Amino acid sequence: MPEIIINDQRIQAEEHKPLIETLRKQGIEVPALCYHPALSPAGECRLCAVQAVYPDKPAQIKLSCVIKPVEGMEIHTDNDQVQRARTTAFRNLAKFAPESTKIRRMAEKHGIDMGPPPDECIRCRLCIRACRELVGANALKIEKRNGTRYIVPRAGNRCIGCGTCASICPTGAIRQEDQNGLRVIYIRDEIIGQNPLIQCESCGRYFATPKFLSRIEQRTGDHPHVKEHHRYCPTCAKLLSDRIKSASRMKKI
């Protein structure tokens, strides 16, 4: 069995097994996504990089899933050169799978800064303009964080839960979730607003938030043709309206 040095510690290694097995046996955690002990190594993900110094040769970055222990070799698993190689590997993988939380978690665990995660937002400001100009809630704004602009909620829970921002967003970066009588609107994993939902007086389905209905009442309250406000969902309101029209036509006949 060859004697090698790993992070300044001398150990006996199995010469016919990939170095990554020796490292893991020593309790040294090496990131890898493409390696499996039952398969031949491919070296595709390139995450398992280490610095290897062979006798009478300069230091090199090698993939620990590919190389095997050699007598007198010296291995470093966490110096600046290794971190640079792993950072490049993690960022390259993120280009193929930008939404992968596993890659980001692994990178964070090994001290790799991946930068801000992709959020599908193209900063078109449609949501901001719609919320301000159409809805009148003005619940969103642009804010700079670590040099990057983000759409974020304004302070004070101004969101009325109308869902206009989620409907108008061209990339799906904003999403709306209705569960157990509560409407929550998100951008990325950040909450824009959360509001309780009101049940339809006819069918009992949750359909709108009190803030939204209040805003509608404020905007239409002085209109001469507005009838008494109700708490019907759009489907039931249309059905009742059709029945009233039908009954009115029958009376005329």
Secondary structure, DSSP 8 states (H G I E B T S, - for coil): --EEEETTEEEE--TTS-HHHHHHHTT-----SS--TTS-----S-TTEEEEE-TTS--EEEETTT----TT-EEESSSHHHHHHHHHHHHHHHHH-TT-HHHHHHHHHTT----S---------HHHHIIIIII----EEEEEETTEEEEEE-TT-------HHHHH-SSS-EEEEEETTEEEEEETTEEEEEEE-EE-TTT--EEE-HHHHHHHHHHHTT-TT--------HHHHHHHHHHHHHHHHHHH-
